[in-house]
Amino acid sequence: MQKIVFAIGHFLEETFKILSWMGWMPITLISLLMGFGLIYWLGLQGKYSRKASKEGTLI
């Protein structure tokens, strides 16, 4: 059991070393992805709102 826990710990330690080496790149990529997703979602929401308004089903 101890070998498994230590193996997981070593794996996580190496993973965090890679993340620290990458600097701000992961944060920047995640932020850009979230921004593009927000723009896409707002575009779809506007389309659905216009359709609902036209059909008279807008709540």
C-alpha positions as CSV (number, residue, x, y, z in Angstrom):
1,M,0.0,0.0,0.0
2,Q,2.8,2.4,0.8
3,K,4.4,1.8,-2.6
4,I,1.2,2.8,-4.3
5,V,0.9,6.0,-2.3
6,F,4.5,6.9,-2.8
7,A,4.2,6.2,-6.6
8,I,1.2,8.6,-6.8
9,G,3.1,11.2,-4.8
10,H,6.1,11.0,-7.1
11,F,3.9,11.2,-10.2
12,L,2.2,14.3,-8.8
13,E,5.5,15.9,-7.9
14,E,6.8,15.4,-11.5
15,T,3.6,16.7,-12.9
16,F,3.7,19.9,-10.8
17,K,7.4,20.4,-11.9
18,I,6.2,20.4,-15.5
19,L,3.4,22.8,-14.7
20,S,5.8,25.2,-12.9
21,W,8.2,25.0,-15.9
22,M,5.4,26.0,-18.2
23,G,4.8,29.2,-16.3
24,W,1.6,31.2,-17.3
25,M,0.9,29.2,-20.4
26,P,-1.7,26.8,-18.9
27,I,-3.5,29.6,-17.2
28,T,-3.5,31.7,-20.4
29,L,-4.8,28.8,-22.5
30,I,-7.6,27.9,-20.1
31,S,-8.6,31.6,-19.9
32,L,-8.7,31.9,-23.7
33,L,-10.7,28.7,-24.0
34,M,-13.2,30.0,-21.4
35,G,-13.4,33.3,-23.2
36,F,-14.2,31.8,-26.5
37,G,-16.7,29.4,-24.9
38,L,-18.4,32.4,-23.3
39,I,-18.6,34.2,-26.6
40,Y,-20.0,31.1,-28.3
41,W,-22.6,30.5,-25.6
42,L,-23.7,34.1,-25.6
43,G,-24.1,33.9,-29.4
44,L,-26.3,30.8,-29.1
45,Q,-28.3,32.3,-26.2
46,G,-29.0,35.4,-28.4
47,K,-30.2,33.2,-31.2
48,Y,-32.5,31.2,-28.9
49,S,-33.9,34.3,-27.3
50,R,-34.7,35.8,-30.8
51,K,-36.3,32.6,-31.8
52,A,-38.4,32.4,-28.6
53,S,-39.4,36.1,-28.9
54,K,-40.5,35.5,-32.5
55,E,-42.6,32.4,-31.6
56,G,-44.0,34.1,-28.5
57,T,-42.6,31.5,-26.1
58,L,-40.2,33.8,-24.3
59,I,-40.6,33.4,-20.5
